[in-house]
Amino acid sequence: MTALDLSPAPGAASRLRRVWAQTAMEFRLTVRNGEQMVVTFVIPVLLLVVGSRSDRFFDGDDPLDVLAPGVLALAIVSTSFTSLAIATAFERRYGVLKRLGATPLSRGGLLAGKVGAVAILQVAQFAVLGGLAVALGWRPEAPVAGTLWLLVLGLLGTIAFGGLGLLLAGTLRAEATLALANLVYVLLLVGGGLLLPLAQYPEAVRDLLSVLPSAALGESLREAFMTGSPGTFAVVVLAVWSVVAAAAAGRWFRWE
């Protein structure tokens, strides 16, 4: 009978397993953070429920046709920008990034884990918010095409806002990142073209808002669910922001 070999086999796990383990940990940490859950789920849900019962800002359109895609866009911003920036900034402050970057996980694996956690959380957001919108009576004109575009535009939006979030977290102090990320979130929520179409804003500021990633994301999602295809200009704006934000984060992000 051959003896069973119980000798240890030291060595690092595969890169895929390391990244998946980091993704799972990042996801659990995010879900356990009550403040991040308020930004990620509670505020979008409240906006969707309350807004669906009012037609004050929708010029005769069904409020949900305007608001539901906007809330999905807001969910992308809250997860990939606000939550990611704040969590990463404090990890950088306490030296967590430096220590994890020196492990077999590597810095690239750490960032991949963060991106993976954001992606999982966004899928949950889309399911919860989309399901709630449908339960409230949302019936988009192009549900299939709109959903496919949601995945494409969600990816571009995640890269754009994720890059901006990491740029803040990697260049500013944690307290400054906390304040600025929340301030930007509120400003984009109120006047960034996320929840309301650009046509609802004063004509003097429409051109400026149209080149913001928030307005590009909100407008393109609304058009995708209403017509089956977003406007070319909004998609191009969002794609440019994705490239610029990712490049800037890669260039100026500091691990210490």
N, C-alpha and C positions, 0 to 999 in steps of 0.2 A: 504494500500500500504506500503510495506516495505521500510524504509528509506535507501538511498544509503550510504554505509559506505565509507567515504572519509578520514578516519583517516590514518596517515602514518604507514607504516610497516617497521620499521628500521631493518637493518640486511645486512650482506655482501652478494654479489651475489654468485652464486655457483662457485666452483673452476674452472669448465670448462669455464664458462663465463668470469671469471677473466683472465684465461690464454689466451682465444681467444682475449679479448680486448687488452692484452699486445702484443700478436702476431701481431694484426692489427696495433698497434702503432709503433712497431719495424719495420714493413714492410714499413709504410709510411715514417718514419724517414730515412730509408735506401734509398728509391727511391728519396727522396728530396735532398740527398747528392750527388752533382755533381761529386766529386772526386771518390766516391765509384761506381757510375755508369760507370765512365771511366774504372775502373778496372774490373767491373763485366760484362759489355757489349761491350764497345767500343773497348778495346784492343783485346778481343777474335774475334770480328767481323773483325777487320782489319787484324789480323793474318790469319783468314780463307780466306778472299778475296784475299789478296796478295799472300799467300802461294799456293792457288789453281792454280795460274797462273805460277808457277815455279816448275820445276822438279829437281832442282840442288841438293837437299839433299835427294832424295827419291829413288835412285838406280833403276830407271826404273819403280817403282811402281806408280800407280795412286796417285798423291799427296793427293787427298781427302781421300783415303783409310787410309792413315797414319795420315793426319792432322786433319780430322774431329773428330775422337775419342780423339785425343790429346787436341783439343780445348775444348771438353766437359769436359775432366779431368781438364784442366786449369780453367774452369768456376767453378768447385767444389772447387778448391783451393782458387780462388779469393773471393768467397762468404763465405765459412766456415772458412777460415783462415785469410786472409788479412783484409777484411771488418769487420768481427766479432771481431778480436783482437783490431783493432784501435778504433772502436766505444765503445767497452766495457771498454777499458783502459781510455778513456776520461770520460766516465760515472762514473767510479770508482774515477777518480781524482776529479771530481766536486761533489762527494758525492751522486750522483743519485742512485747508487747501494745500498748504505747504507739506504737511505730513502725508496726506493721501497721495500727493503727486510724487512722493519719493518711494512709494510702495510699488509692488509689481503691477498695480492697477494702471499706473502712469497718468500723466495729465490728460492725455487724449482719452483714455478710458473714463476718467472722472467726468469730463465734459460730455462724453457719450452717455454716461449714466444719467446725468442731469437732463439731457435732451430726451432720453427714453422715458424718464419719469414724467416730464412735461407732456409728451405724446400720449401716454396712458391716461393721464388726468384729463387731457382734452377730449379724448374719446368718451370718457365718462360724462364730461360736461355736455358734449353734443347729444349724447343719449338722453340725459336728464332734461336739458333745456328744450331740445327738439321734441321729446315726448310730451313735455308739459305744454309746449306751444300747440301741438296737435290736439291735446286734450282740451285746451281752451278754445279750439275752433280754427286753428291755422290750417288753411288748405292752399299751399303754394301752387302756382300755375305750372311749374316745372319741377316737381319733387325729385325725380331721378337725376336729371341734369344738374339741378341745384345741389344735390347731395354730392355728386361727383366733383363739382366745382368747389364745394366746401372743403373737400380733402386737399385739392390743389392749392386753393387760396389759403387754407389753414396752414399748409406747409410753408408757403411764402411768408405769411404773416408771422408764423412762429420763428422763422429765421430772422426776419426783420426786427421784431420786437425782442426776441431772445438775444440777438446781437446787441441791441441798444441796452437791454438790461444788464448783460455781462460787461458792457463798456462802462456803465455806471458803477457796478460792483467792483470792477477791477481797477478803477482810477480814483474813486472817492472814498472817504472814510465811511464806515458802516452807518453812523448816525446821519450823515449827509445823504447817503443813498436811501435810507429809510424815508427821510423827509421828502426828497425829490421824487422818488418813485411813486409815493402816495399822491404828491401834488400833481404829477403828470397824469396819473390815473384819473383823478378828479377832473382835471382840465379837459382831457380827452372824452371823458364821460359826458361832461356838460356841453362842450363846444368843439369837439374834434371830429364831427361827422360820423361817429359810430352809430348812434341810435337813430338819428334823424337824417333824412336826405339833405344833400347840399342845397336843394331848392328851398328848404325851410330857413336857410340862413340869409342874412343881409347880403345883397348882391356885391357889396364892396369887399367882402371877405371870402367869397366863394372860390376865387382863383387861388388864393393863398391856401385855403383848406384843402383844395383838390389835390395838392401835391404832398399832403401829409399822409403817412402810411395808415393812420387811423381812418381817414375819410376814404382812401383807396380801398381799404378792406371792407368797410361798411357798405360803400356804394356797389362794389363788385359783387358782394354776397346778395344784396337786395336785387340787383339786376339778374343774377344767376337764378334765383328762385322764382323771379317774376317772368323772365323771358327765356331762360334756359342757357343764356350766355352773357357773361359780364362784358362791360365796355372795355375796349382795348386800352384806352388811356389809363384807366384805373389799374389794370393788371400790370401794365408797364411800370407805372409809378411804384407799385408794391414790389415788383421784381428788382427795380433799381435800389430801393431801400434795403432789400434783402442782401444784395451784393455789398452795398456800402457799409451797412451795419455789421455784417459778418467780418468784413475786411478790417474795419475799425477795431472791433473787439479783439481780433487776432493780433493786431498791431500793438495796441496800447493796454491790453489786459495785464495786470500785475498780480502775481500769485502771492506776494507778501505785502 
